[in-house]
Amino acid sequence: MTMAARSAPHVDPFDQARAAMEVVFRELTESGAAHHVRLLGVVTEGMAEVGRLALQGHLDALFEQERREVGVWARPPGSEIRERVRHLETEGGRVKVRRHGLKLPGDASARFPMDQQLSLPPELYALSLREEVSFAAVEASFDRSVERIDHATAGHVPKRQAEQEMVRAAVDFEAFYETRTPPANDGLSVQGLQVLSSDGKGVTMRPEALRDATRKAAEAATADAIRGDPMGERKRRRSDKRMAVVTAVWEQEPHVRTAQDILTRLRRDPEGRRRRPRSDKAPRPQNKRVAASVTKSHAEGMAEMFDEAERRNPDGKRRTLVLLDGDEKQIEYAEAEALRRGMSITIVLDLIHVIHYLWTIAVVLCAGEHRAADAWVGHILRQLLTRHPLDVVATIRQTATNRRLSFSERRALDEAVEYLRKNSTRIHYAAFLADGLPIATGVIEGACRYLVQDRLGITGARWGLEEAEAVLKLRAIRTSGDWDDYWSFHLEREHARNYPNAEA
């Protein structure tokens, strides 16, 4: 009597996930009208385990399917099929990935087709968990970020690995923006302005991450230091920072104002808050993109800022202005980039920084009397907002001559006046206000505060170069509203890096 072949019993790979789901239902039923927080805890924890078991079941089913297919794989002579196991840490916890590898003659390691199909990273951590870690780390310290991941997910990433994952997450920053389609300007009128702005912010670094000159200065300061009263006031360290270059590009509508509008804004109410004229409805920046870097020089950062401006305004039809705080090097870099590209730009120096020079002059002219100096600044500022700057310079010089200042007083005053004279085309505020141009660097100062200080300036933080650069890039992506698009781009690039021989 011939016995029929007995087929292998069918095993449902999702049996365990279904059983875990039943456990959730049972616990909810047994909890009755418990506190809603407890009920949500049952659901959150239970469903995380259901998700992990469902994923594990699916991976096991893929392995069994692959086991049946390996027999027909194309195998050159001398090749080997190897069954191997790796692990993957996910938001739902750790799963085991079993798969078959094909080792060809002469190859140092096997090639795993399932790894490529699933686009698994070579590291332990799932790319979705990398995103969770990176999203948390751009806002809080790495210690807090690890705590947040532990609290919000069933996955775990130790602090050092979290730093490494964030560095990996930022590698496609430049490529993303180089290939990104410029934002549409449909909502902007033909008179709309293109605005560029740049500034710098110091970041406290570990010694090995400082620039050479700064590191040598730090070493010299340490060697010359004399230890004194341990409770005495500490000298401010000046050689432990590396400058981050911060840039911003955006569009906005022109906004015509008068000198009185500006003066009203500069006055403060009894609580110390700046007043806003009722008619002052300043247009909001549109399509703002910010960037920051501790590895690039200021010249390199500004070159990339101009690259972005050219992508947005290739035909040069929009008026382009560059808002700066008056630093001579920044002005030099901006003019050099515009000349190299044949771009027409208007450089506008921040009014608040110019007021500092007016105060320097006022203190000299008024012999240090604060009330008189305050009145003089208000008077000369109104002139600067309504007249040509060279006329204002002539007025100040004539006033200084009439006051018969001492040699040292006149020298201090002349230095400040010379700053106004040589920047006369960049502080022609009367013309700028009539044209509706912004005259303050609030956008870039806010970017310096948010991108750099609020995260990298955490008390006691000392940064390595890679980690600081990654945080700045990811914060810039998030601030620019590009996170989701960037992450999709990053996943595609990561797959291409990990599996360069994959079919397109």
Disulfide bonds with the S-S distance in Angstrom:
none
